[in-house]
Amino acid sequence: MTAATQATMPASATRASRARVDVVALVGGISVAVIGALLLLDVLDALNLRFAALAPIACAAVGGVLLARGLEGGPGRTDAPGEPE
């Protein structure tokens, strides 16, 4: 975007064009990638994972997503963290 087009655009349009990072999706994607990497390392015999290790790994991934969701303050929450009521 050039300076001339930015000067002619209203401030609300420039703010709307900036995308916010979806933290929950980011944490979920990283969790899935880590689980996939662990399973790949198990198949390549770099790690020796048993089936019993899958439950704690899955619980950690779900817990990370829930933690990110809780810290984000998604739709429907009127109180922001740290603000007094």
PyMOL commands that set and color helices and strands:
alter all, ss='L'
color gray80, all
select helices_A, chain A and resi 3-8+11-17+23-43+51-72
alter helices_A, ss='H'
color red, helices_A
deselect
rebuild
show_as cartoon
